[in-house]
C-alpha cells in the first residue's frame, strides 16, 4: 500500500494499553512494535514508526510460533528488530490478540478421515466484522450462510454488522431485510450500494480512527467494491459477476489491511466458498437465541425438538414463528462444533503423549551418558 504523509501514529493503527502492557514486558533495545498489513508467501508487509516495510520470521520465533499453532496473520501486532537500510526487518514475536476471526482449515481429506484439525486465522485484532450479502441474487443473501458467519464472529469476540449491498438492484429490499432481521436478531443491518455510493456514510461513521474492520462474504457480493468506495479510489481490482449464475470470481486472492482517508482500517479477504467453524457451543447459542429461549419452555428438559410432546420449538415452527430450516441449521452447526471439540481433544492427547515420549527419551539418554561417565 502507499502511505500518505504524515505517517500514521501507532494509536491510529490500533495500538493501545492492551498491547503496550505485553510489549513492555518483553521489549529489548532495537525492538519496536509493528502491525502486519499483508503477506506475500513467507514475507509479511508491516507498518511501524519508520513507515512501511517487509519482515520475515526469525528462526527462533518460527520454531516457537509453529509449536504453538500460532503464525502471524493480517492485523496482528508483532515485535520486530530495527530495520537496517533497505533490508527486511525480523519478526521476533507475535503479541497476544484481542480478537481473531478463525475457521477450520478448508479442504483436504484429513478433516473427514479423522486426521489433524488446524486453525486458520483470517484476521486478527478486529473490532468490527462486516458480513456482506449481495442483493442481486437470492444466492448471495443466503440466510443459512449468515447464521454460519454469525457463529464464526461470536467465537471471535468481535461485533458483527450485516451489510446488504447492491440495493440498487433489489426491488424487494424491505422483505429481504425483514428476513435477515429474523435470523440475525439484534445485529445491526446497513443497506448500501457501493457502485452508486448509497449508504456509505453509515459505514464511515463506524470506522473511526484506531478501529479495524474485516469484510467477510462470498465472491461477488461486492466486498472489494465497498472498500474501493471507502478508500475513494480504485485500489482493489474488481471482477464482474457472471450473469448465468450470479457468482463472482475470486478477485481478492490474499488478505490485506488498508488505512482509510477518513479514519479507521479495513481488511479485505478472499471470498469463501467453505466456512468450517472454529469455536465452541456457546457461539452457536449466541446465533440461535430464539431457539435457545424456546427450548427452556419445552415440557422435557432433554427435548430434542423432534416428535416429543410439549415441544415449544416445534410449536413455534407450526405457528410460522420459526423456519424449520433454521432449526435444521442449528442442529447442523451444533454437530460440527461438537465434532471439532472432539477432534481438538484428540489432538491435545496426541501432542501430550508425544511430549512425554520425548521427555522419556531425553531422560534415558541422559541416564546412559551419566552411566558411561563412570
C-alpha positions in Angstrom: 0.0 0.0 0.0 1.1 3.6 -0.5 1.2 5.8 2.6 0.3 9.5 2.7 2.3 11.9 4.8 2.4 12.2 7.7 2.9 8.6 8.8 0.1 7.3 11.0 0.7 7.0 14.7 0.7 3.7 16.5 -2.7 4.7 18.1 -4.2 5.4 14.6 -3.1 1.8 13.7 -5.0 0.4 16.7 -2.2 0.4 19.4 -3.5 0.7 22.9 -2.7 -0.2 26.6 -3.6 -3.9 25.9 -0.7 -4.3 23.5 1.6 -1.9 25.4 1.4 -4.0 28.5 2.8 -7.1 26.8 5.3 -5.2 24.7 6.8 -3.6 27.8 7.3 -7.0 29.4 9.3 -8.4 26.5 10.8 -5.4 24.7 14.6 -5.0 24.5 16.8 -2.4 22.8 16.4 -2.2 19.0 12.9 -3.7 19.1 9.7 -2.0 18.2 6.0 -2.8 17.6 4.7 -3.2 14.1 1.3 -4.2 12.6 1.0 -6.7 9.8 -0.9 -5.3 6.9 -0.3 -8.0 4.3 1.5 -11.3 3.5 3.4 -12.4 0.4 4.5 -16.0 0.7 6.9 -16.1 3.6 7.3 -12.3 3.9 5.0 -10.0 5.8 4.2 -6.4 4.9 4.3 -4.3 8.1 3.7 -0.8 9.3 5.9 0.7 12.1 7.3 4.0 13.2 9.6 4.2 10.2 6.8 3.6 7.7 6.1 0.6 5.6 8.4 -2.4 5.1 8.8 -6.2 4.8 9.6 -8.6 7.5 10.4 -12.3 7.9 10.1 -14.5 10.9 13.3 -15.2 12.9 14.3 -18.9 13.1 13.8 -18.9 16.9 10.4 -17.3 16.6 9.4 -19.6 13.7 10.1 -22.7 15.8 8.2 -21.2 18.8 5.2 -20.0 16.9 4.8 -23.2 14.9 5.0 -25.3 18.1 2.0 -23.3 19.4 0.0 -23.3 16.2 0.3 -19.5 16.1 1.5 -17.8 12.9 1.3 -14.1 12.2 -1.9 -13.0 10.5 -3.0 -9.8 8.9 -4.0 -7.4 11.7 -1.5 -8.9 14.2 0.8 -6.7 16.3 4.4 -8.1 16.3 7.7 -7.2 17.8 10.3 -6.5 15.1 14.0 -5.6 15.1 15.0 -2.1 13.9 15.4 -2.3 10.1 18.8 -1.9 8.6 19.0 0.1 5.4 16.6 -1.5 2.8 16.8 -5.0 4.3 13.8 -6.8 5.7 13.2 -6.4 9.4 12.8 -9.6 11.5 9.7 -10.6 13.5 10.8 -11.9 16.9 7.3 -12.5 18.5 3.6 -12.1 18.0 1.8 -10.1 20.7 -1.4 -11.6 22.2 -4.5 -11.0 20.2 -7.6 -9.1 21.4 -9.8 -10.9 18.8 -9.3 -13.3 15.9 -11.5 -14.5 13.1 -10.7 -18.2 12.6 -12.0 -21.1 10.7 -11.1 -24.8 10.5 -8.6 -25.3 7.6 -10.7 -25.8 4.5 -10.2 -28.7 2.1 -8.2 -31.9 2.3 -9.2 -35.5 3.2 -7.6 -35.4 6.7 -10.6 -33.4 8.1 -13.0 -36.1 7.1 -10.8 -39.1 7.8 -10.1 -38.3 11.4 -6.8 -36.6 10.8 -5.4 -33.4 12.2 -7.6 -30.3 12.8 -5.9 -27.0 12.3 -7.0 -23.4 12.8 -6.6 -20.7 10.1 -6.7 -17.2 11.4 -8.3 -15.0 8.7 -7.7 -11.7 10.5 -6.5 -10.6 14.0 -7.3 -7.7 16.3 -10.5 -6.6 14.6 -13.2 -4.6 16.3 -16.0 -5.0 13.7 -16.8 -7.8 11.3 -18.9 -6.8 8.2 -20.8 -9.8 6.9 -21.5 -8.8 3.3 -24.5 -10.1 1.3 -25.3 -9.2 -2.3 -28.9 -8.3 -3.1 -28.6 -9.0 -6.8 -29.5 -12.7 -6.4 -31.1 -14.8 -3.7 -28.0 -17.0 -3.6 -25.9 -14.0 -2.2 -28.4 -13.3 0.6 -28.3 -16.9 1.9 -29.8 -16.9 5.4 -28.2 -20.2 6.5 -24.8 -18.8 5.5 -25.5 -15.6 7.6 -26.1 -17.9 10.6 -22.8 -19.6 10.0 -20.9 -16.3 9.6 -22.5 -15.0 12.9 -21.4 -18.1 14.8 -17.9 -17.5 13.4 -18.0 -13.9 14.6 -19.3 -14.7 18.1 -16.4 -17.0 18.6 -14.0 -14.2 17.7 -15.2 -11.7 20.3 -15.8 -9.0 17.7 -19.0 -7.1 16.8 -20.9 -8.3 13.8 -22.7 -5.9 11.4 -24.5 -7.2 8.3 -24.2 -5.2 5.0 -26.8 -5.7 2.4 -25.1 -4.5 -0.8 -26.4 -3.7 -4.3 -29.7 -2.2 -3.0 -30.0 -0.5 -6.5 -30.5 -4.0 -8.0 -33.1 -5.1 -5.5 -36.8 -4.1 -5.7 -37.8 -6.1 -2.6 -35.3 -4.8 -0.1 -37.9 -4.5 2.7 -38.8 -8.1 2.5 -35.2 -9.4 2.5 -34.2 -7.0 5.3 -37.0 -8.3 7.5 -35.9 -11.9 6.8 -32.3 -11.1 7.7 -33.5 -9.5 11.0 -35.2 -12.7 11.9 -32.0 -14.7 11.6 -29.7 -12.0 13.0 -31.6 -10.7 16.0 -30.1 -7.6 17.5 -27.3 -7.4 14.9 -27.2 -4.0 13.1 -28.0 -4.1 9.3 -26.7 -1.5 6.9 -28.2 -1.2 3.4 -25.9 0.2 0.8 -24.9 0.3 -2.9 -21.1 0.6 -3.3 -21.3 1.3 -7.0 -24.0 4.0 -6.6 -22.4 5.4 -3.4 -25.6 4.8 -1.4 -25.4 4.4 2.4 -21.6 4.6 2.7 -21.8 7.4 5.3 -23.2 4.9 7.8 -20.1 2.7 7.4 -17.7 5.7 7.6 -19.3 6.7 10.9 -18.4 3.3 12.3 -14.8 3.3 11.1 -13.2 5.8 13.4 -9.5 6.2 14.0 -7.9 3.2 15.7 -10.8 0.9 14.8 -10.3 -2.1 12.5 -13.0 -3.9 10.5 -12.8 -7.0 8.3 -15.1 -7.8 5.4 -16.4 -11.4 5.1 -18.6 -12.8 2.4 -18.8 -14.9 -0.7 -17.2 -13.9 -4.0 -19.3 -11.5 -6.0 -21.1 -9.8 -3.0 -19.1 -6.6 -3.5 -16.5 -6.6 -0.7 -13.8 -5.1 -2.8 -16.1 -2.5 -4.4 -17.2 -1.3 -0.9 -13.5 -0.9 0.2 -12.7 0.9 -3.0 -15.6 3.3 -2.3 -14.3 3.9 1.3 -10.8 4.4 0.0 -12.2 6.9 -2.6 -10.0 5.3 -5.3 -9.9 2.0 -7.2 -7.2 0.3 -5.2 -8.5 -3.2 -5.5 -9.3 -5.0 -8.8 -13.0 -5.8 -9.2 -14.4 -8.5 -11.5 -17.9 -8.7 -12.9 -20.4 -11.2 -11.6 -21.4 -13.9 -14.1 -25.0 -13.3 -15.2 -25.6 -17.1 -15.8 -25.4 -18.0 -12.1 -24.7 -14.6 -10.4 -21.4 -16.0 -9.0 -18.3 -13.9 -8.6 -14.7 -14.8 -9.2 -12.1 -14.7 -6.5 -10.8 -11.2 -7.4 -9.1 -10.8 -3.9 -6.6 -13.6 -3.5 -5.0 -12.6 -0.2 -5.8 -10.7 2.9 -4.7 -7.1 3.2 -5.2 -4.2 5.6 -5.9 -0.7 4.3 -5.9 2.7 6.1 -9.0 4.8 5.2 -8.6 8.5 4.4 -11.3 9.4 6.9 -10.0 7.2 9.7 -10.1 3.5 10.6 -8.8 0.5 8.9 -10.4 -2.3 6.8 -9.2 -5.8 6.0 -10.2 -7.3 2.6 -10.5 -11.1 2.4 -10.9 -13.6 -0.4 -14.5 -14.9 -0.9 -15.0 -18.1 1.0 -16.9 -21.0 -0.6 -16.4 -23.1 2.5 -16.7 -21.9 6.1 -15.7 -24.6 8.5 -16.4 -23.4 12.1 -13.8 -22.9 14.7 -15.3 -22.1 18.1 -17.5 -23.5 21.0 -21.1 -24.5 21.5 -21.7 -21.2 23.3 -21.1 -19.4 20.0 -23.9 -21.4 18.3 -26.2 -20.5 21.2 -25.4 -16.8 20.6 -26.6 -17.1 17.0 -29.8 -19.0 17.8 -31.0 -17.2 20.9 -34.7 -17.6 19.8 -34.4 -21.4 19.7 -32.5 -21.5 23.0 -35.2 -19.4 24.7 -38.0 -21.6 23.3 -36.1 -24.7 24.4 -36.5 -23.6 28.0 -40.3 -23.8 27.6 -40.3 -27.4 26.3 -42.0 -29.9 28.6 -38.9 -32.1 28.8 -35.5 -30.7 29.7 -33.7 -33.0 27.3 -36.1 -32.3 24.5 -34.5 -33.0 21.0 -37.2 -30.8 19.4 -38.4 -33.6 17.2 -41.7 -35.6 17.9 -41.6 -35.1 21.7 -44.9 -33.9 23.2 -44.9 -30.3 24.5 -42.0 -29.2 22.4 -42.1 -25.4 22.3 -39.7 -25.2 19.3 -41.9 -27.4 17.1 -44.9 -25.4 18.1 -43.2 -22.2 17.0 -42.4 -23.8 13.7 -46.0 -24.9 13.2 -47.2 -21.4 14.1 -44.8 -19.9 11.5 -42.7 -18.1 14.1 -39.5 -20.0 13.2 -38.4 -21.5 9.9 -37.9 -25.3 10.1 -34.6 -24.8 8.0 -33.3 -22.6 10.9 -33.8 -25.4 13.3 -32.0 -27.8 10.9 -29.1 -25.4 10.6 -29.0 -25.0 14.4 -28.6 -28.8 14.8 -26.0 -28.9 11.9 -23.8 -26.3 13.4 -24.0 -27.9 16.9 -22.9 -31.2 15.4 -20.0 -29.5 13.6 -18.8 -27.8 16.8 -19.1 -31.0 18.9 -17.1 -32.9 16.2 -14.5 -30.1 16.2 -14.2 -30.2 20.0 -13.7 -34.0 20.0 -11.0 -33.7 17.3 -9.3 -30.9 19.2 -9.3 -33.1 22.4 -7.8 -36.0 20.4 -5.1 -33.7 19.0 -4.3 -32.4 22.5 -3.9 -36.0 23.8 -1.7 -37.0 20.9 0.5 -33.9 21.4 0.8 -34.5 25.2 1.7 -38.2 24.5 4.5 -37.1 22.1 5.8 -34.5 24.5 6.2 -37.1 27.3 7.7 -39.5 24.9 10.4 -37.0 24.0 11.0 -36.3 27.7 11.3 -40.0 28.4 13.8 -40.4 25.5 15.8 -37.5 26.8 15.9 -38.9 30.4 17.0 -42.3 29.1 19.8 -40.7 27.0 20.9 -38.5 30.0 21.0 -41.5 32.3 23.0 -43.6 29.8 25.5 -40.8 29.3 25.8 -40.5 33.1 26.5 -44.2 33.5 29.1 -44.1 30.7 31.0 -41.4 32.6 31.5 -43.8 35.5 
